[in-house]
């Protein structure tokens, strides 16, 4: 073979669910349930579209608990993969699990950290001579750059005539690139990489490689900042956040928003409204229509620069009850909790 294409992904995590969607509408729960499977389908579709030889999964396709259901779901797609001549190369599965994946054409990646694809049965270092091959070296790490289920690897194109005996020398001198394989769908806003797969094109005649990132995730996470001018009230803050959520509507994907709140908000002990982060998040969600399928509030947090301005009556009352003076320069988190407790007994 002079050229080969393949897809690289991290763990598929089939059967896993997204966290932080309590008090969300039914449409979002349905989207979350199907998001992981749809993201995997997007990766497989990319392999079909680009005439790939195989899909390398640098991690598990599912947890041990979810594996039987995930295997059954994949078996339903076996015919489509075979029709396009696509094989699955899996890392981190035992023999009993691979047996559940029949009739899928699966290559079991070895337990050691080096593997060779020679266009045949998956190859190996035992070959005396390669008629053009692609070599993989996996880093022995369980996390990469703060992302669970990410796996780093070095991919090298081995020119024709590379010998097994000279493999280490050839590998060090061959054209190579570093790839971080990540899961097709993020499960949390805290995962730094967007869900994607990597399309790698290897030209073994010239020993060159090229990589293209293809987005696969169905639910997108965004971290957004919103700052409020001094004198803004709680109702005004919530209204502004709701309006911006609606404007962020995207027809391409459902977006889950992680709001970081800055600036200054005016509060009073007698305000009839939420004061804490989780209460504000629930209030913001209630302002949005249950059928709103654009940007949905996933989490709301106050930045370190966020401050609370207390009205004079509230400040005087708190100072009298606690022997403590409150100023707008103080962090919101302490004041909000204190106001919340005082509201309960007021």
Beta strands, then each sheet from edge to edge (+ up, - down):
strand 1: 3-9
strand 2: 54-57
strand 3: 87-90
strand 4: 106-108
strand 5: 114-117
strand 6: 133-138
strand 7: 143-144
strand 8: 147-148
strand 9: 151-158
strand 10: 176-181
strand 11: 196-203
strand 12: 208-215
strand 13: 219-232
strand 14: 254-267
strand 15: 295-302
strand 16: 307-310
sheet 1: 4+ 3+ 2+ 1+ 11- 12+
sheet 2: 5+ 6- 9+ 10-
sheet 3: 7+ 8-
sheet 4: 13+ 14+ 15+
sheet 5: 13+ 14+ 16+
end
